[in-house]
Amino acid sequence: MSKYQDFLQLLKSYCAKKNCPTDIETTLRDASLNDTDLSNPKYITLAQNLNAISMDSIAQNVVRKIYFAGSTKNSDSPASVDAFLIDASGKWYFIEYKNQKLAKTKEKCIEKSYSNVFWLLKILEEMKEEGLFLFEKYSSCSSGINPFDFVKEHCHFVLVAWDNGEDIQYLAKMREAKKANLPLPDSFTFLKKLESYIFKSAQAYTENEFNQNFIQSFQY
């Protein structure tokens, strides 16, 4: 069983114990759905063969049910990214899709990152106290790893947006700046903040870059 499958079953067992829906798996394609126009749904990625954990589903149908009992509105749920994966090497990926220009996404990305990491760690810490989860199982450390140190060492944020000329130019400038060890363009300073405060890395891709550079090389 892969690390991803092991983690998926762990979360499903938690959901079942809390009498919450256990249907928390989706595909990267379905997680990327832009449903603002229901008459013309669009997907940012067409990766139908890659399954992922739906963080939106857990936030709305599990966390909200446990901690905000009685609420019937998804808007009451804690913020969450769209999808979650663990690869064969043990890297954890928090994946967020955006159907707007990257320059306009920073506040939501920051909110979702902090919120999602907090409530996921809360769930894992609860299971750890019950002897059902160990961070060491997903880490190269043999014992005693701090949860927040684990996030900083193993977790990665990935932002994916529609292909458009402006974002392609932004991303090119960002990568040129990184290679030259220069400050990032203002539009991407938030990625540097996420990388500094929370994650091991924070990356942004257009849809084509994501399909080519992430999906095609990903292995469970």
C-alpha positions in Angstrom: 0.0 0.0 0.0 1.4 3.4 -1.0 1.8 6.2 1.6 -1.1 8.0 -0.1 -3.4 5.0 0.2 -2.4 4.5 3.8 -3.1 8.1 4.6 -6.5 8.0 2.7 -7.6 4.9 4.7 -6.5 6.6 7.9 -8.7 9.7 7.2 -11.6 7.5 6.1 -11.4 5.6 9.4 -11.5 9.0 11.3 -14.5 10.1 9.3 -16.3 6.8 10.0 -15.6 7.1 13.7 -17.1 10.6 13.7 -20.2 9.4 11.8 -19.2 11.6 8.9 -19.2 10.8 5.1 -16.2 8.8 4.1 -16.4 9.7 0.4 -13.4 12.0 0.6 -11.5 10.9 -2.6 -11.8 12.7 -5.9 -9.6 13.1 -9.0 -7.3 16.0 -9.8 -9.6 16.7 -12.7 -12.8 16.9 -10.6 -11.0 18.9 -8.0 -10.1 21.5 -10.6 -13.7 22.1 -11.7 -14.7 25.7 -12.1 -18.4 25.6 -11.4 -19.1 29.3 -11.2 -21.0 28.9 -14.5 -22.9 25.6 -14.1 -24.1 25.8 -17.8 -20.5 25.7 -18.9 -18.3 23.8 -16.4 -14.6 23.9 -17.0 -11.7 21.9 -15.7 -8.2 23.4 -15.2 -6.6 19.9 -15.5 -7.6 16.8 -17.4 -5.7 14.4 -15.1 -8.5 11.8 -14.8 -6.2 9.0 -13.8 -4.8 10.7 -10.7 -6.9 10.3 -7.5 -6.5 12.8 -4.7 -8.0 13.5 -1.3 -10.6 16.3 -1.5 -9.8 18.8 1.2 -13.0 20.7 0.4 -15.0 17.6 1.2 -13.3 17.0 4.6 -13.7 20.7 5.5 -17.3 20.9 4.6 -18.6 17.4 5.5 -16.4 16.5 8.4 -14.7 19.4 10.2 -17.7 21.7 10.0 -20.0 18.9 11.2 -17.8 18.2 14.2 -16.9 21.7 15.3 -19.8 23.8 14.0 -22.7 21.5 14.6 -26.0 22.6 13.2 -24.6 24.6 10.4 -26.1 23.8 7.0 -24.0 26.3 4.9 -20.8 25.3 3.2 -19.6 28.9 3.7 -19.4 28.1 7.4 -16.7 25.6 6.8 -13.0 26.3 7.4 -11.0 27.4 4.4 -9.3 24.5 2.5 -7.3 23.9 -0.6 -8.8 21.8 -3.4 -6.7 18.6 -3.4 -4.1 16.7 -1.4 -1.6 14.1 -2.5 1.4 12.2 -1.1 4.0 10.9 -3.6 6.2 7.9 -3.4 9.1 9.8 -1.8 6.8 11.0 1.0 6.2 14.6 -0.1 2.8 16.0 0.8 1.2 18.3 -1.7 -1.6 20.9 -0.9 -3.0 21.8 -4.4 -5.1 24.9 -5.0 -6.8 25.7 -8.4 -7.7 29.3 -9.4 -9.7 30.5 -12.3 -8.5 34.1 -11.9 -5.3 35.8 -12.5 -2.5 34.7 -10.2 -1.9 38.3 -9.0 -5.4 38.3 -7.5 -5.2 35.0 -5.6 -2.7 35.8 -2.8 -5.1 36.5 0.1 -7.2 33.4 -0.5 -4.0 31.2 -0.9 -2.7 32.5 2.4 -6.0 32.0 4.2 -6.5 28.5 2.8 -2.9 27.4 3.6 -3.0 28.4 7.3 -6.5 27.1 7.8 -6.0 23.8 6.1 -2.7 23.0 7.8 -4.3 23.9 11.2 -7.4 21.8 11.0 -5.5 18.8 9.4 -2.9 18.9 12.1 -5.8 19.0 14.7 -7.2 15.8 13.2 -3.8 14.1 13.1 -3.0 15.2 16.7 -6.3 13.7 17.9 -5.5 10.4 16.2 -2.0 10.5 17.5 -3.3 10.8 21.1 -5.4 7.7 20.4 -2.4 5.8 19.1 -3.7 5.7 15.5 -1.2 8.0 13.8 2.5 8.8 13.9 4.3 11.5 12.0 7.4 9.4 12.1 5.7 6.9 9.8 5.7 9.5 7.1 9.1 11.0 7.8 12.7 10.0 7.7 13.0 10.8 11.4 12.8 7.8 13.6 11.2 9.5 16.6 10.1 12.7 18.2 9.2 14.9 15.2 7.2 18.1 16.0 4.1 18.4 13.8 5.0 21.9 12.6 8.5 20.9 11.9 7.0 18.0 9.8 5.0 20.4 7.8 8.0 22.6 7.1 10.1 19.6 6.1 7.6 17.6 4.1 4.7 19.7 2.9 4.5 21.6 -0.4 2.0 24.2 -1.7 1.1 24.1 -5.4 -1.0 26.8 -7.1 -2.5 26.1 -10.5 -4.2 28.7 -12.7 -5.7 29.0 -16.2 -3.2 29.6 -19.0 -3.2 33.2 -20.0 -0.6 35.5 -21.4 -0.2 37.6 -18.3 0.3 34.7 -15.9 2.8 33.0 -18.3 4.9 36.2 -18.3 4.5 36.5 -14.5 5.7 32.9 -14.0 8.7 33.4 -16.4 9.8 36.5 -14.4 9.4 34.6 -11.1 11.6 31.7 -12.3 14.2 34.0 -13.7 14.3 35.8 -10.4 14.7 32.6 -8.5 17.5 31.4 -10.7 19.3 34.7 -10.3 18.6 34.8 -6.6 16.8 38.1 -6.9 13.6 39.3 -5.2 10.4 37.9 -6.6 8.0 40.1 -8.5 5.5 41.7 -6.2 2.7 39.5 -7.5 4.5 36.4 -6.1 5.8 37.6 -2.8 3.0 35.7 -1.1 4.5 32.4 -2.4 7.8 33.3 -0.7 5.9 34.0 2.5 4.2 30.6 2.4 7.5 29.0 1.8 9.1 30.9 4.6 6.4 30.4 7.3 4.7 27.2 6.5 5.8 24.9 3.7 8.9 23.3 2.4 8.2 24.9 -1.0 5.4 27.0 -2.7 5.1 26.8 -6.5 2.8 28.3 -9.1 2.0 26.7 -12.5 -0.2 27.5 -15.4 -2.5 24.5 -16.4 -0.1 23.3 -19.1 2.9 23.6 -16.9 1.2 21.6 -14.1 0.1 18.9 -16.5 3.6 18.6 -18.0 5.9 19.2 -15.0 3.8 17.7 -12.1 1.2 15.3 -13.3 3.3 13.4 -15.9 6.1 12.8 -13.4 4.0 12.1 -10.3 4.1 8.6 -8.7 2.2 7.3 -5.7 
